[in-house]
Amino acid sequence: MALIFSYGTLQLEAVQLSTFGRLLQGRPDALPGFEPSLSRIEDSLVVATSGKTHHKNVTYNGRDDSRVAGTVFEITDTELAAADRYERRASYTRIAAVLASGTQAWVYVADRSASR
């Protein structure tokens, strides 16, 4: 099993059902050292599935007072691969991060933040 932190569309029931075939159970957490940003969704399938025209995104800024709220979910390795396929449409990169709770989880960040 893997932990994944979502601050955006992976929290939506329609996206979970289309990506994982089930609804996920999660708990609130936060991603320190990042700030929220937005990026336009270019993939019409993602727009149709999520109902959103922009993806929430996060950008690393390294500040201790910056946090992005979201939800941490436990998923299978197969579901993690499905999340990778879904998130790559928006040019996200998956990184390991330590959340505010001290939990380590995978999180998708803006490509420009992946080299932090």
Secondary structure, 3 states (H helix, E strand, C coil): CEEEEECCHHHCHHHHHHHHCCCCCEEEEEEECEEEEEEECCCHHHHHHHCCCEEEEEEECCCCCCEEEEEEEEECHHHHHHHHHHHHCCCEEEEEEECCCCCEEEEEEEHHHCCC
